[in-house]
């Protein structure tokens, strides 16, 4: 009888442990009624925290709000930065992120949704400097300083593309383009979609390789790597919204 009782306890423990281990983030979101989204708030047109309203706005923000509405839950934006974007989703600080470029390094530790947008890398400089820095190839020079934001894909791109240039790395909430505006760097790297917004905000900035962006990349949502149920749900939602034209309409709304 004692042996039988012990076997039952072991079986009960295994079932309980398995159920807990297999519980998806999707179940947690539905049960708690809140979708937590990690976002940087420093990406104009995509995720930008408006200092006048103290509210987030942009393509990624509309995307997250739409997903939460379709799930019938509230939305909670969790402030993060590019350096900690991946670790935040891995440590369950939030359930998903706003847009992130797909890279092998990130995919080793975190999961990705299907992609819903593509872009490339451009270099920016002061408009008055375009006469001397007017091509991508001229940047790889010991006399040129290139600014990047820590934790972004552009940090590694700068190291690979411009090994002879001086790398200037800044940590969020600072941004790489601010180094150019202040004269502390000659060039900054960012995505084409970001740069197009920045030149409207800051007329002193210009894009060096507007018509020839480098290192084409896809945007997607970072998700917990081991939660296939949650990944599948988000992918089905993305496919449905692509079919309904949501992404195209939202991109047009923000001029992307």
N, C-alpha and C positions, 0 to 999 in steps of 0.2 A: 504493500500500500504506500509506504514512504517513497519507494523507488518510483512508483507510478505518479505520485504527486510531484516529485522532482522533475520528472520528464515533462509533465504538463506545464510546470513553471518555465522550463527552458523553452518549450514550444511557444508559450505565450510571449516570452521575452523576444524571441526571434521574430515573431509576427509583428509585435509592437515596434521593434527596431526597424524592420523592413518597411513598414508603413510610414514611419517617420522619415526614413532615409529617402523614400521614393516620393515624398510630398513635393509637388511642384510649386514654384513661385506663383504660377497661375492661380493655384488654389488659395495661396496666401493673400494675393491681391483681391480676389473675389470675396474671401471671408472677411478681410479687414476693411474692404471698401476704399482702398487707397492705392494708387499707382505712383511709385516714387521714381523720379527721373533725374539722373545726374546730368548737370549741364554747366558749361563754363561761363556763359553769359558775356563772352568777349568776341563773338563771331558775328559781326553785322550781317543782317539778312537771314541769319540762321538761328543763332541763340544770342540775343543781346539784351542785357539788363539796362533798360532805359533809366538814366539817372533822374529824370524829371518825374517819372511815375513810379520808379522802383519796381517795375514789373518786367518780366521777360517777354520778348517778342521775337518773331522770325519764323522761318519755315519749320525748324525743328520744334518750336513751341506749339505751333498750330498742329503739327503732326501728333505730338504727345497728347494734346488736349482732345483731338479727334479720337485717338485710340482709347483714352480714358472714358470719353462719352459713349463710345460704342460698347465698352465693357460694362458701362453702368456704374463706374466708380469715380471717386474724386482724384484730382491730380495734385501731387506735391513735388515741386522742383527742389532738388538738393544741390546747393552750390558746390562745385568742385573746380579743379584746374586740369590742364592737359597732362601734367606730370602724374597726377593721381587718378586720372579718368578710369583706367583699367582696374587698378587696385580697388577702387570704390565699388565696382560691380562684382568683382571677385569676392570681396569681403561682405557682400550683401548690404552695403550702405544704401544702395538704391537698386531697383529691379532692372533698370535699363539706362542707357545713356542717350544723349542726343547724337547727332551725326558724328561718325568717326571714320577716317579713311581705313580701308581694309589693308592690313599688313600681316605678314607671316608672324612677326614678333608678337603682336597683340593676340593673334589667333592661337598661339601656343598656350596662353593662360585664360583666355576669355572666348566666349562664343560670339558669333555674328548672325545678324538677320540677313535676309537677301538684300541686295543693293537696290536703291531706288533713285540714285543720282550719280553722275560722274563729273569729274573736273580734272584740271592739271595744275602744275606748279608754275607760278610766275615770280619774277623778281621785280622789286619796286625800288625806286630811288627818287631823289628830289628832281622836280621838273628841270630845274636849272642845271642839273648834272647830266642830262640825257645826251648832251653833245659829246661827252667823254666816256659815258658808260651806256652804250646804246645797243649792246648785244650780250647774250648769255655767256659767250666765250670770253669776253673781256673781264668778267667778274673774277675768274680764277687767276688772281694776281696778288702778290704779296703786299701791294699797296692798297688793296681793297678790303674793307671790313664788312662782313656779312652778318646781319642780326637774325636770330631765330628765337622762338619761344620754347623753353624746355618742355620736353614731353610730347612735342608735336612730331609728325612725320618729317617736317621740314628740317629739323635738327640733323637727322641722319642724311637727308638729301644734300644738305650743305656740305657735310663732311666728305661725301662721295663726289659731288660735282665740283667743289671748289677746295681741293686739298691745299692749294698754295695761298688761299686767302685767309684773312684773320677772322676767326669765328667769334661772334659776340652773342652769348646766350643770356637770355633774360628769363626771370621766373614770374609766372602769373601772380598778381593781376596785371603786371606790366606786359606790354606787347612789343613785338619786334619792330613794327612800323614806327613806334614812338622813338626808337633809337635813331632812325633815319631823320625824322622830323626835328629832333634835337641836335643833330649833327654828330652824334656819337658813333654812327655807323653810316657807311656809304650805300648799302643795299640791304633789303630785307626780303625774306621768302615767305610766301603764303599761297593759298589756292587762288585760282582765277576768280571764282565767285566772290571770295572775300575781298580781293583787290579791287574789283569793279565797284564794290560798295565803298571802300576806303577812299578811292580817288574822288568820289562824289562828296564825301565828308571832309576830305583834306585836299584842296586844289593844288597844294604845293607838291603832292605826290604824283608820280607817273609810273606806268607799267612798262618795263623794258621789253618784254617778249610777249605782248598781248596776243598777237596772232599765232605764236608758236609756243604754247604752254608745254612744259616738260613733265615727264613722269606721270602719265595719265593714271588716275586713281578713282576708285569707287567709294561712295559713301554708304554706310550701313549703320545699324544700331548694335552696340555692344551689349551682350547678354551673358548670363551665367553659362559657362561652357558645358556643364554636366546636366543641364535642365532641358532636355530635348522637347518635352511637352510645351514649355514656355516658348522655345525657339520656333516650334511648329506653329503655335498659335499666332505669333507675331508675323511669321512668313505668310500664313494664310490671309491674315488681315492686309498685309502689304499687297499681295496679289489681287485681292478684292478691290482695294482702293486704287491700284493702278488701272484696273479695268473700268472703274467708275470715273476716272479722270481727276481724282483728288490731288495727286502729286503734281500733275501738269498745271492745274488751276492754282495751287498754292505757290508753285515756282513763279508763275506769271504775276501773282499778287505781290511778291517781293522782288520782282524784276530779276530773277535768277536765270 
